[in-house]
Amino acid sequence: MFKLWIMQKEYEKTTVLEKKSLSDQCIIGYLSTHYNIEVVNFIFLPLGADMNSSVYKAGGKNGFSYFVKLKRDHEHDASAAIVEMLHDAGIEGIIAPIKTIRGQSFQRIDDFTIIVYPFLDGQDGFSCRLTDEQWIKLGGTLRKVHALTVPTLIQKEVQRETYSSQWRDALLSLYEHIEDEPAAVSLRYSRWQCIAK
């Protein structure tokens, strides 16, 4: 977990998330048309790890706040179906997207997909230390997630790791081009072979 936290912090230092090209007024209009949400304030949030997405906090006239995710392109993303499946299975802590007025989990508009969630104030697991009780709760939740039977239709949509050696082989081939003392190159090469295995 600590390693993941370090990786997140390094990512945050080197990444500046920018707004995608749909205007705020356009998004606000779509929230009204497709979600029946009348927005009174709309703020861009420079958060997240998805470089093809922008996220916003929308304050509704009804007093509720919404987390709005704007994704570029229409490439099918199984994540919405997976989140819905977990939520419907009663997995505590899973926040399902708010449905459009037509009952969809997302709305496609031009070259974008909009997904809306309830906005929850708080800190994520990268920003604060979990208590022992929270770790136990997280472990119990993950146990329930792993015990679920995923429908075949969703399984077909989920990307699978092939564990291809393509990038490992490319990296190892670079050692042939390094001009260095043979002993040092040999030592580094053997270290990479150990890591690569």
TIDRENDO-865317 format. One record per atom (N, C-alpha, C): atom name; x, y, z. Coordinates in steps of 0.001 Angstrom, whole numbers, plus 500000, padded with zeros to 6 digits. Atoms other than C-alpha are relative to their C-alpha. Example, Ala and Ser with C-alpha at 12.3 -4.5 7.8 and 13.67 -1.06 7.14 Angstrom:
+-------+--------+--------+--------+
| atomo |      x |      y |      z |
+-------+--------+--------+--------+
|     N | 500890 | 498810 | 500000 |
|    CA | 512300 | 495500 | 507800 |
|     C | 500900 | 501200 | 500000 |
|     N | 499180 | 498810 | 499940 |
|    CA | 513670 | 498940 | 507140 |
|     C | 499230 | 501090 | 500730 |
+-------+--------+--------+--------+
This chain:
+-------+--------+--------+--------+
| atomo |      x |      y |      z |
+-------+--------+--------+--------+
|     N | 500835 | 498804 | 500000 |
|    CA | 500000 | 500000 | 500000 |
|     C | 500875 | 501254 | 500000 |
|     N | 499110 | 498848 | 499932 |
|    CA | 502849 | 502370 | 500851 |
|     C | 500592 | 500296 | 498637 |
|     N | 499436 | 499828 | 501336 |
|    CA | 504365 | 501766 | 497415 |
|     C | 498977 | 500682 | 499078 |
|     N | 501037 | 499366 | 500807 |
|    CA | 501022 | 502675 | 495784 |
|     C | 499871 | 501477 | 500340 |
|     N | 500104 | 498609 | 499565 |
|    CA | 500893 | 505867 | 497851 |
|     C | 501136 | 500824 | 499412 |
|     N | 498829 | 499309 | 500575 |
|    CA | 504424 | 506852 | 496723 |
|     C | 499787 | 500216 | 498504 |
|     N | 500232 | 499882 | 501445 |
|    CA | 503499 | 506149 | 493087 |
|     C | 498965 | 501086 | 499706 |
|     N | 501034 | 498982 | 500198 |
|    CA | 500367 | 508315 | 493398 |
|     C | 500586 | 501386 | 500195 |
|     N | 499417 | 498690 | 499719 |
|    CA | 502346 | 511193 | 494935 |
|     C | 500945 | 500426 | 498868 |
|     N | 499105 | 499684 | 501117 |
|    CA | 504975 | 511008 | 492171 |
|     C | 499187 | 500374 | 498770 |
|     N | 500876 | 499712 | 501136 |
|    CA | 502180 | 510944 | 489567 |
|     C | 499424 | 501403 | 500134 |
|     N | 500595 | 498680 | 499784 |
|    CA | 500563 | 514026 | 491121 |
|     C | 501010 | 501111 | 499739 |
|     N | 498969 | 498982 | 500218 |
|    CA | 503890 | 515910 | 490945 |
|     C | 500249 | 500243 | 498515 |
|     N | 499606 | 499892 | 501405 |
|    CA | 504401 | 515193 | 487252 |
|     C | 498828 | 500184 | 499050 |
|     N | 501158 | 499958 | 500878 |
|    CA | 500853 | 515345 | 485925 |
|     C | 499149 | 501223 | 500285 |
|     N | 500938 | 498891 | 499867 |
|    CA | 498728 | 518407 | 485298 |
|     C | 498791 | 499637 | 499148 |
|     N | 501201 | 500362 | 500729 |
|    CA | 495195 | 517444 | 484382 |
|     C | 499317 | 501261 | 499497 |
|     N | 500604 | 498832 | 500622 |
|    CA | 493513 | 519845 | 482008 |
|     C | 498564 | 499699 | 499606 |
|     N | 501376 | 500142 | 500461 |
|    CA | 489932 | 520479 | 480998 |
|     C | 499995 | 499478 | 498570 |
|     N | 500203 | 500431 | 501374 |
|    CA | 488725 | 518706 | 477891 |
|     C | 499234 | 501109 | 499273 |
|     N | 500446 | 498870 | 500811 |
|    CA | 487284 | 520799 | 475070 |
|     C | 498511 | 500328 | 500049 |
|     N | 501416 | 499654 | 499870 |
|    CA | 483567 | 520788 | 476034 |
|     C | 499889 | 501147 | 501010 |
|     N | 500092 | 498838 | 499112 |
|    CA | 482648 | 524147 | 477600 |
|     C | 499173 | 499674 | 501237 |
|     N | 500764 | 500182 | 498769 |
|    CA | 481296 | 524393 | 481146 |
|     C | 498511 | 500174 | 499737 |
|     N | 501417 | 499731 | 500271 |
|    CA | 478029 | 525870 | 479841 |
|     C | 499358 | 498847 | 499238 |
|     N | 500505 | 501136 | 500769 |
|    CA | 477646 | 522981 | 477421 |
|     C | 499720 | 498814 | 500937 |
|     N | 500168 | 501106 | 499050 |
|    CA | 478130 | 520396 | 480205 |
|     C | 498802 | 500277 | 500909 |
|     N | 501122 | 499610 | 499134 |
|    CA | 475708 | 522302 | 482471 |
|     C | 498674 | 499796 | 499272 |
|     N | 501203 | 500206 | 500807 |
|    CA | 473142 | 522250 | 479659 |
|     C | 499640 | 498525 | 499878 |
|     N | 500247 | 501435 | 500120 |
|    CA | 473556 | 518490 | 479210 |
|     C | 499532 | 499402 | 501328 |
|     N | 500443 | 500484 | 498688 |
|    CA | 473165 | 517928 | 482966 |
|     C | 498519 | 500309 | 500197 |
|     N | 501408 | 499626 | 499906 |
|    CA | 469853 | 519765 | 482785 |
|     C | 499144 | 499125 | 499081 |
|     N | 500772 | 500742 | 500999 |
|    CA | 468660 | 517992 | 479632 |
|     C | 499926 | 498503 | 500286 |
|     N | 499939 | 501457 | 499889 |
|    CA | 469784 | 514426 | 480378 |
|     C | 499887 | 499467 | 501436 |
|     N | 500055 | 500453 | 498605 |
|    CA | 469863 | 514304 | 484202 |
|     C | 498961 | 500767 | 500834 |
|     N | 500950 | 499160 | 499274 |
|    CA | 467278 | 516935 | 485166 |
|     C | 500656 | 500639 | 501232 |
|     N | 499260 | 499334 | 498926 |
|    CA | 469957 | 518601 | 487332 |
|     C | 500172 | 501466 | 499614 |
|     N | 499836 | 498561 | 500218 |
|    CA | 469723 | 522398 | 487513 |
|     C | 501226 | 500448 | 500798 |
|     N | 498711 | 499682 | 499379 |
|    CA | 473285 | 523536 | 488245 |
|     C | 500064 | 501482 | 500381 |
|     N | 499829 | 498612 | 499563 |
|    CA | 473957 | 526661 | 490323 |
|     C | 501478 | 500382 | 500091 |
|     N | 498555 | 499728 | 500085 |
|    CA | 477763 | 526328 | 490502 |
|     C | 500708 | 498772 | 499446 |
|     N | 499316 | 501066 | 500739 |
|    CA | 480263 | 524306 | 488510 |
|     C | 501497 | 500257 | 500078 |
|     N | 498571 | 499795 | 499753 |
|    CA | 483945 | 523820 | 489402 |
|     C | 500805 | 498858 | 499390 |
|     N | 499065 | 500998 | 500527 |
|    CA | 486709 | 522013 | 487490 |
|     C | 500898 | 499522 | 501135 |
|     N | 499129 | 500583 | 498977 |
|    CA | 488693 | 519634 | 489744 |
|     C | 501193 | 499335 | 499312 |
|     N | 498829 | 500616 | 500647 |
|    CA | 492277 | 518845 | 488638 |
|     C | 500408 | 498717 | 500719 |
|     N | 499789 | 501260 | 499282 |
|    CA | 492054 | 515266 | 489991 |
|     C | 499974 | 498822 | 499049 |
|     N | 500162 | 501266 | 500710 |
|    CA | 492328 | 511690 | 488822 |
|     C | 501220 | 499567 | 499229 |
|     N | 498876 | 500588 | 500717 |
|    CA | 494633 | 509400 | 486912 |
|     C | 499691 | 499750 | 498529 |
|     N | 500400 | 500248 | 501386 |
|    CA | 492714 | 509194 | 483641 |
|     C | 500244 | 501255 | 499172 |
|     N | 499636 | 498833 | 500801 |
|    CA | 494318 | 511570 | 481141 |
|     C | 498946 | 500334 | 498936 |
|     N | 501060 | 499740 | 500974 |
|    CA | 491277 | 511253 | 478850 |
|     C | 498731 | 500517 | 500658 |
|     N | 501178 | 499551 | 499268 |
|    CA | 488909 | 512574 | 481508 |
|     C | 500247 | 501320 | 500703 |
|     N | 500013 | 498815 | 499145 |
|    CA | 488053 | 515792 | 483288 |
|     C | 498913 | 499756 | 501033 |
|     N | 501031 | 500166 | 498970 |
|    CA | 486134 | 515899 | 486562 |
|     C | 499620 | 501360 | 500579 |
|     N | 500571 | 498744 | 499529 |
|    CA | 483939 | 518609 | 488048 |
|     C | 499136 | 499749 | 501225 |
|     N | 500982 | 500016 | 498925 |
|    CA | 481911 | 519394 | 491139 |
|     C | 498880 | 500937 | 499573 |
|     N | 501161 | 499203 | 500383 |
|    CA | 478412 | 520583 | 490263 |
|     C | 499077 | 500135 | 501199 |
|     N | 500962 | 499752 | 498936 |
|    CA | 476217 | 522194 | 492876 |
|     C | 498619 | 500156 | 499394 |
|     N | 501346 | 499954 | 500553 |
|    CA | 472529 | 521606 | 492178 |
|     C | 499093 | 500971 | 500730 |
|     N | 500998 | 499104 | 499425 |
|    CA | 469628 | 523948 | 492785 |
|     C | 499251 | 499313 | 501145 |
|     N | 500679 | 500794 | 498979 |
|    CA | 468195 | 521121 | 494913 |
|     C | 500806 | 499854 | 501295 |
|     N | 499161 | 500075 | 498800 |
|    CA | 471045 | 521504 | 497445 |
|     C | 500997 | 498851 | 499998 |
|     N | 499070 | 501117 | 500095 |
|    CA | 472884 | 518329 | 496376 |
|     C | 501203 | 500386 | 499138 |
|     N | 498810 | 499812 | 500826 |
|    CA | 476401 | 518225 | 494937 |
|     C | 500250 | 498724 | 499203 |
|     N | 499782 | 501120 | 500911 |
|    CA | 477429 | 516020 | 492044 |
|     C | 501445 | 499981 | 499521 |
|     N | 498673 | 500217 | 500565 |
|    CA | 480719 | 514568 | 490835 |
|     C | 499775 | 499641 | 498534 |
|     N | 500241 | 500178 | 501432 |
|    CA | 480728 | 514885 | 487034 |
|     C | 501301 | 499605 | 499320 |
|     N | 498816 | 500470 | 500729 |
|    CA | 483187 | 512890 | 484941 |
|     C | 499718 | 500107 | 498508 |
|     N | 500109 | 499822 | 501444 |
|    CA | 483673 | 513863 | 481312 |
|     C | 501144 | 499230 | 499350 |
|     N | 498985 | 500828 | 500663 |
|    CA | 485491 | 511230 | 479239 |
|     C | 499980 | 500269 | 498514 |
|     N | 499906 | 499821 | 501451 |
|    CA | 486754 | 511815 | 475725 |
|     C | 499836 | 498643 | 499324 |
|     N | 500244 | 501128 | 500903 |
|    CA | 485678 | 509302 | 473034 |
|     C | 498866 | 499103 | 500490 |
|     N | 501098 | 500915 | 499693 |
|    CA | 483020 | 506596 | 472944 |
|     C | 500485 | 498569 | 500133 |
|     N | 499494 | 501368 | 499851 |
|    CA | 485298 | 503608 | 473395 |
|     C | 499297 | 499365 | 501186 |
|     N | 500784 | 500637 | 498933 |
|    CA | 483318 | 501127 | 475452 |
|     C | 500858 | 499789 | 501241 |
|     N | 499304 | 500122 | 498726 |
|    CA | 484331 | 501190 | 479075 |
|     C | 499127 | 499142 | 500903 |
|     N | 500780 | 500930 | 499181 |
|    CA | 483185 | 498250 | 481188 |
|     C | 499890 | 500462 | 501443 |
|     N | 499969 | 499605 | 498594 |
|    CA | 483839 | 500168 | 484415 |
|     C | 498621 | 500365 | 500540 |
|     N | 501342 | 499624 | 499536 |
|    CA | 480293 | 501585 | 484616 |
|     C | 499168 | 498752 | 500280 |
|     N | 500754 | 501247 | 499797 |
|    CA | 478787 | 498096 | 484228 |
|     C | 500504 | 499251 | 501229 |
|     N | 499426 | 500687 | 498839 |
|    CA | 481175 | 496692 | 486834 |
|     C | 499562 | 500685 | 501292 |
|     N | 500426 | 499261 | 498807 |
|    CA | 480374 | 499451 | 489343 |
|     C | 498536 | 499725 | 500295 |
|     N | 501426 | 500301 | 499816 |
|    CA | 476647 | 498884 | 488791 |
|     C | 499794 | 498595 | 500555 |
|     N | 500122 | 501383 | 499551 |
|    CA | 477063 | 495133 | 489251 |
|     C | 500366 | 499889 | 501478 |
|     N | 499565 | 500053 | 498597 |
|    CA | 478968 | 495608 | 492532 |
|     C | 498985 | 500681 | 500913 |
|     N | 500990 | 499270 | 499208 |
|    CA | 476453 | 498160 | 493803 |
|     C | 498721 | 499177 | 500158 |
|     N | 501222 | 500800 | 499972 |
|    CA | 473489 | 495952 | 492882 |
|     C | 500157 | 498746 | 500858 |
|     N | 499732 | 501177 | 499167 |
|    CA | 475161 | 493036 | 494702 |
|     C | 500070 | 500368 | 501487 |
|     N | 500020 | 499572 | 498603 |
|    CA | 475066 | 495123 | 497888 |
|     C | 501374 | 500194 | 500609 |
|     N | 498657 | 499767 | 499483 |
|    CA | 478810 | 495720 | 498174 |
|     C | 500051 | 501403 | 500584 |
|     N | 499995 | 498709 | 499313 |
|    CA | 479057 | 498497 | 500758 |
|     C | 501200 | 500836 | 499549 |
|     N | 498910 | 499106 | 500380 |
|    CA | 481124 | 501500 | 499750 |
|     C | 500118 | 500227 | 498502 |
|     N | 499994 | 499796 | 501452 |
|    CA | 480477 | 501210 | 496015 |
|     C | 498983 | 501085 | 499667 |
|     N | 500876 | 498890 | 500355 |
|    CA | 479030 | 504435 | 494647 |
|     C | 499610 | 499847 | 498534 |
|     N | 500494 | 500203 | 501371 |
|    CA | 476881 | 503809 | 491602 |
|     C | 499747 | 501337 | 499328 |
|     N | 500311 | 498763 | 500716 |
|    CA | 476474 | 506441 | 488886 |
|     C | 498510 | 500321 | 500092 |
|     N | 501386 | 499544 | 500037 |
|    CA | 473291 | 508500 | 488884 |
|     C | 499489 | 499749 | 498584 |
|     N | 500570 | 500328 | 501306 |
|    CA | 471001 | 507394 | 486053 |
|     C | 499518 | 501264 | 499285 |
|     N | 500566 | 498923 | 500825 |
|    CA | 470021 | 509684 | 483212 |
|     C | 498472 | 499905 | 500076 |
|     N | 501465 | 500052 | 499987 |
|    CA | 466331 | 510496 | 482722 |
|     C | 499479 | 498808 | 499196 |
|     N | 500374 | 501201 | 500760 |
|    CA | 466294 | 507503 | 480334 |
|     C | 500482 | 498711 | 500670 |
|     N | 499583 | 501187 | 499249 |
|    CA | 467738 | 505151 | 482973 |
|     C | 501352 | 499439 | 499634 |
|     N | 498657 | 500462 | 500385 |
|    CA | 471283 | 504928 | 481559 |
|     C | 501021 | 500427 | 501056 |
|     N | 498943 | 499687 | 499034 |
|    CA | 474476 | 504923 | 483661 |
|     C | 500919 | 501115 | 499522 |
|     N | 499166 | 498935 | 500567 |
|    CA | 476143 | 507443 | 481334 |
|     C | 499277 | 500589 | 498815 |
|     N | 500605 | 499330 | 501156 |
|    CA | 475296 | 509855 | 478548 |
|     C | 501093 | 500320 | 498992 |
|     N | 499042 | 499678 | 501057 |
|    CA | 477178 | 510059 | 475249 |
|     C | 499562 | 501273 | 499309 |
|     N | 500270 | 498722 | 500637 |
|    CA | 477437 | 513523 | 473754 |
|     C | 501191 | 500370 | 499129 |
|     N | 498925 | 499678 | 500948 |
|    CA | 479454 | 514407 | 470639 |
|     C | 501120 | 498977 | 500156 |
|     N | 498866 | 500914 | 499839 |
|    CA | 482923 | 512937 | 471252 |
|     C | 500261 | 499660 | 501462 |
|     N | 499796 | 500159 | 498566 |
|    CA | 482395 | 512622 | 474998 |
|     C | 498957 | 499080 | 500632 |
|     N | 500921 | 500748 | 499153 |
|    CA | 480789 | 510460 | 477651 |
|     C | 499963 | 500709 | 501343 |
|     N | 500169 | 499370 | 498692 |
|    CA | 479376 | 512049 | 480817 |
|     C | 499470 | 498956 | 500973 |
|     N | 500456 | 500883 | 498922 |
|    CA | 479037 | 510034 | 484033 |
|     C | 499852 | 500880 | 501238 |
|     N | 500289 | 499154 | 498835 |
|    CA | 477482 | 511625 | 487137 |
|     C | 499825 | 499121 | 501239 |
|     N | 500090 | 500708 | 498723 |
|    CA | 477860 | 510457 | 490747 |
|     C | 499582 | 500998 | 501084 |
|     N | 500157 | 499098 | 498855 |
|    CA | 476797 | 511852 | 494111 |
|     C | 501393 | 500478 | 500413 |
|     N | 498701 | 499479 | 499563 |
|    CA | 479614 | 514096 | 495380 |
|     C | 500130 | 499758 | 501503 |
|     N | 499744 | 500257 | 498582 |
|    CA | 481092 | 512955 | 498690 |
|     C | 501234 | 500774 | 500433 |
|     N | 498840 | 499304 | 499458 |
|    CA | 483354 | 515269 | 500669 |
|     C | 500797 | 499027 | 500846 |
|     N | 499155 | 500883 | 499196 |
|    CA | 486298 | 513491 | 502229 |
|     C | 501363 | 499838 | 499370 |
|     N | 498655 | 500278 | 500492 |
|    CA | 489783 | 512134 | 501657 |
|     C | 500061 | 498581 | 499472 |
|     N | 499825 | 501358 | 500488 |
|    CA | 490860 | 509143 | 499635 |
|     C | 501098 | 499293 | 500795 |
|     N | 499020 | 500812 | 499281 |
|    CA | 493107 | 506351 | 500875 |
|     C | 501440 | 500399 | 499755 |
|     N | 498649 | 499516 | 500255 |
|    CA | 496150 | 508040 | 499348 |
|     C | 500318 | 501217 | 500861 |
|     N | 499815 | 498746 | 499272 |
|    CA | 495614 | 511186 | 501433 |
|     C | 500020 | 499834 | 501523 |
|     N | 500022 | 500193 | 498551 |
|    CA | 495139 | 509701 | 504893 |
|     C | 500279 | 498542 | 500317 |
|     N | 499713 | 501368 | 499566 |
|    CA | 496158 | 506644 | 506862 |
|     C | 498709 | 499333 | 500449 |
|     N | 501171 | 500753 | 499574 |
|    CA | 493543 | 503967 | 507357 |
|     C | 500212 | 499482 | 501418 |
|     N | 499941 | 500574 | 498653 |
|    CA | 492744 | 502868 | 510886 |
|     C | 499933 | 498482 | 499882 |
|     N | 500104 | 501469 | 500017 |
|    CA | 492865 | 499181 | 511840 |
|     C | 498585 | 499569 | 499625 |
|     N | 501394 | 500331 | 500297 |
|    CA | 489070 | 499112 | 511698 |
|     C | 499695 | 500192 | 498516 |
|     N | 500222 | 499752 | 501426 |
|    CA | 489094 | 500625 | 508188 |
|     C | 500678 | 498942 | 499133 |
|     N | 499313 | 501068 | 500733 |
|    CA | 491657 | 498043 | 506997 |
|     C | 499178 | 498725 | 500024 |
|     N | 500819 | 501208 | 499874 |
|    CA | 489434 | 495240 | 508309 |
|     C | 498768 | 500112 | 499110 |
|     N | 501182 | 499776 | 500839 |
|    CA | 486404 | 496758 | 506587 |
|     C | 500366 | 499890 | 498521 |
|     N | 499543 | 500087 | 501389 |
|    CA | 488365 | 497140 | 503334 |
|     C | 500236 | 498542 | 499606 |
|     N | 499752 | 501426 | 500279 |
|    CA | 489508 | 493507 | 503539 |
|     C | 498705 | 499221 | 499824 |
|     N | 501298 | 500675 | 500114 |
|    CA | 485931 | 492336 | 504103 |
|     C | 499289 | 500343 | 498702 |
|     N | 500620 | 499565 | 501260 |
|    CA | 484696 | 494378 | 501152 |
|     C | 500665 | 499314 | 498814 |
|     N | 499280 | 500653 | 501103 |
|    CA | 487421 | 492988 | 498862 |
|     C | 499678 | 498514 | 499929 |
|     N | 500377 | 501420 | 499984 |
|    CA | 486547 | 489448 | 499984 |
|     C | 498658 | 499808 | 499286 |
|     N | 501317 | 500083 | 500653 |
|    CA | 482923 | 490065 | 498902 |
|     C | 500119 | 500235 | 498490 |
|     N | 499808 | 499714 | 501430 |
|    CA | 484075 | 491537 | 495579 |
|     C | 500538 | 498764 | 499286 |
|     N | 499371 | 501156 | 500645 |
|    CA | 486256 | 488506 | 494818 |
|     C | 499110 | 498760 | 500022 |
|     N | 500904 | 501148 | 499924 |
|    CA | 483464 | 486099 | 495792 |
|     C | 498871 | 500092 | 498977 |
|     N | 501085 | 499822 | 500969 |
|    CA | 481077 | 487533 | 493179 |
|     C | 500263 | 499228 | 498709 |
|     N | 499911 | 500609 | 501330 |
|    CA | 480380 | 485668 | 489966 |
|     C | 499686 | 501094 | 498981 |
|     N | 500157 | 498932 | 500994 |
|    CA | 480883 | 488125 | 487124 |
|     C | 499309 | 499433 | 498768 |
|     N | 500701 | 500487 | 501196 |
|    CA | 478404 | 487717 | 484266 |
|     C | 500923 | 499941 | 498779 |
|     N | 499167 | 500216 | 501193 |
|    CA | 479931 | 486455 | 481012 |
|     C | 500071 | 501240 | 499130 |
|     N | 500038 | 498799 | 500834 |
|    CA | 478839 | 489597 | 479160 |
|     C | 501009 | 501042 | 500487 |
|     N | 499038 | 499038 | 499438 |
|    CA | 480907 | 491783 | 481518 |
|     C | 501414 | 499447 | 499888 |
|     N | 498668 | 500608 | 500102 |
|    CA | 483833 | 489325 | 481561 |
|     C | 500615 | 500237 | 498623 |
|     N | 499498 | 499811 | 501367 |
|    CA | 484122 | 489681 | 477784 |
|     C | 500473 | 501427 | 499756 |
|     N | 499655 | 498587 | 500185 |
|    CA | 484397 | 493479 | 478113 |
|     C | 501234 | 500431 | 500784 |
|     N | 498886 | 499618 | 499131 |
|    CA | 487140 | 493505 | 480759 |
|     C | 501331 | 499643 | 499330 |
|     N | 498681 | 500256 | 500571 |
|    CA | 490698 | 493869 | 479497 |
|     C | 500759 | 499020 | 500892 |
|     N | 499220 | 500985 | 499251 |
|    CA | 492985 | 491023 | 480522 |
|     C | 501478 | 500215 | 499732 |
|     N | 498549 | 499870 | 500125 |
|    CA | 496707 | 491207 | 481160 |
|     C | 500538 | 498750 | 499309 |
|     N | 499442 | 501137 | 500734 |
|    CA | 498616 | 489023 | 478717 |
|     C | 501365 | 499587 | 500552 |
|     N | 498657 | 500240 | 499447 |
|    CA | 501918 | 489235 | 480626 |
|     C | 501004 | 499755 | 498879 |
|     N | 499099 | 500093 | 501132 |
|    CA | 503676 | 489645 | 477298 |
|     C | 501405 | 500452 | 500430 |
|     N | 498610 | 499630 | 499689 |
|    CA | 507462 | 489861 | 477444 |
|     C | 500513 | 501103 | 499064 |
|     N | 499597 | 499021 | 501017 |
|    CA | 507501 | 492550 | 474707 |
|     C | 500881 | 501105 | 500575 |
|     N | 499245 | 498857 | 499473 |
|    CA | 508680 | 495476 | 476864 |
|     C | 501211 | 499548 | 500806 |
|     N | 498844 | 500538 | 499277 |
|    CA | 510946 | 493356 | 479048 |
|     C | 501104 | 499660 | 499010 |
|     N | 499012 | 500364 | 501017 |
|    CA | 512677 | 492000 | 475915 |
|     C | 500622 | 501244 | 499378 |
|     N | 499482 | 498756 | 500578 |
|    CA | 512990 | 495515 | 474472 |
|     C | 501004 | 500652 | 500942 |
|     N | 499093 | 499410 | 499018 |
|    CA | 514588 | 496759 | 477676 |
|     C | 501305 | 499216 | 500082 |
|     N | 498797 | 500830 | 499913 |
|    CA | 516981 | 493843 | 477898 |
|     C | 500870 | 500135 | 498753 |
|     N | 499219 | 499864 | 501234 |
|    CA | 518015 | 494338 | 474267 |
|     C | 500849 | 501275 | 499997 |
|     N | 499223 | 498760 | 499940 |
|    CA | 519271 | 497838 | 475143 |
|     C | 501406 | 499771 | 500558 |
|     N | 498684 | 500265 | 499414 |
|    CA | 522152 | 496323 | 477095 |
|     C | 501059 | 499683 | 498956 |
|     N | 499053 | 500290 | 501071 |
|    CA | 523733 | 495224 | 473834 |
|     C | 500643 | 501274 | 499461 |
|     N | 499531 | 498739 | 500562 |
|    CA | 524191 | 498907 | 472949 |
|     C | 500693 | 500896 | 501032 |
|     N | 499377 | 499182 | 498960 |
|    CA | 525612 | 500151 | 476235 |
|     C | 501506 | 499802 | 499965 |
|     N | 498540 | 500062 | 499952 |
|    CA | 529285 | 501015 | 476137 |
|     C | 500414 | 500253 | 501447 |
|     N | 499672 | 499920 | 498583 |
|    CA | 530458 | 500318 | 479634 |
|     C | 500991 | 498884 | 500283 |
|     N | 499123 | 501092 | 499626 |
|    CA | 532839 | 498079 | 481485 |
|     C | 499185 | 498707 | 499981 |
|     N | 500757 | 501249 | 500120 |
|    CA | 531798 | 494493 | 480778 |
|     C | 499437 | 499494 | 501322 |
|     N | 500459 | 500512 | 498704 |
|    CA | 531534 | 493619 | 484465 |
|     C | 498769 | 500763 | 500482 |
|     N | 501128 | 499181 | 499549 |
|    CA | 529186 | 496537 | 485222 |
|     C | 498751 | 499681 | 499182 |
|     N | 501133 | 500324 | 500870 |
|    CA | 526993 | 495745 | 482211 |
|     C | 499443 | 498638 | 500374 |
|     N | 500425 | 501341 | 499646 |
|    CA | 526889 | 492082 | 483176 |
|     C | 499210 | 500001 | 501301 |
|     N | 500689 | 499912 | 498719 |
|    CA | 525877 | 492953 | 486741 |
|     C | 498607 | 500594 | 499823 |
|     N | 501297 | 499370 | 500223 |
|    CA | 523083 | 495287 | 485585 |
|     C | 499072 | 499074 | 499221 |
|     N | 500791 | 500913 | 500816 |
|    CA | 521914 | 492754 | 482994 |
|     C | 499422 | 498880 | 500862 |
|     N | 500483 | 501094 | 499154 |
|    CA | 521683 | 489989 | 485581 |
|     C | 498939 | 500489 | 500982 |
|     N | 501039 | 499438 | 499119 |
|    CA | 519718 | 492294 | 487915 |
|     C | 498674 | 500109 | 499263 |
|     N | 501231 | 499874 | 500770 |
|    CA | 517182 | 493019 | 485141 |
|     C | 499398 | 498651 | 499685 |
|     N | 500532 | 501343 | 500254 |
|    CA | 516906 | 489324 | 484338 |
|     C | 499242 | 499496 | 501212 |
|     N | 500678 | 500421 | 498769 |
|    CA | 515999 | 488678 | 487976 |
|     C | 498666 | 500710 | 500148 |
|     N | 501230 | 499224 | 499889 |
|    CA | 513431 | 491467 | 487967 |
|     C | 498994 | 499536 | 498955 |
|     N | 500880 | 500364 | 501098 |
|    CA | 512041 | 490394 | 484594 |
|     C | 499332 | 498650 | 500223 |
|     N | 500572 | 501319 | 499742 |
|    CA | 511456 | 486829 | 485816 |
|     C | 498950 | 500124 | 501066 |
+-------+--------+--------+--------+
